[in-house]
Amino acid sequence: MKKHHLKPEEVIYIGDSSGDIIISKKLGVKVVLIKEKFKYNQLLKKLEADFVFGSICELPHNVKDLES
């Protein structure tokens, strides 16, 4: 974010790494969790991702559809 002069509200993290999700949330970045290979349901709830999809194929074609 620093390198590209972006604000947290201008960034969306998409992934399945719990460590990256935790850091993204701490930075104020919206998080899309891809839970295809995510096996720990208790941790899944605890991560409090803004959006959860079963696979990358389920992501909307337009990022604007993720805006709340």
HUFENNOR-V569615 format. One record per backbone hydrogen bond with DSSP energy under -1.0 kcal/mol. CO is the residue of the C=O (numbers start at 1). NH is the residue of the N-H. E is the energy in kcal/mol with one decimal. If there is no record, write none. Layout:
CO/NH/E + CO/NH/E
//
This chain:
1/6/-2.7 + 2/5/-1.1 + 7/10/-2.4 + 8/11/-1.6 + 11/30/-1.2 + 13/32/-3.3 + 15/34/-2.3 + 17/21/-2.2 + 18/22/-2.4 + 19/23/-2.1 + 20/24/-2.6 + 21/25/-2.5 + 22/26/-2.0 + 23/27/-1.8 + 24/29/-2.7 + 25/28/-1.1 + 30/13/-2.8 + 31/51/-2.0 + 32/15/-2.2 + 33/53/-2.7 + 35/38/-1.0 + 40/44/-2.4 + 41/45/-2.0 + 42/46/-1.9 + 43/47/-2.0 + 51/33/-3.0 + 53/35/-2.6 + 55/58/-1.5 + 56/59/-1.3 + 62/65/-2.1 + 63/66/-2.3 + 64/67/-1.2
//
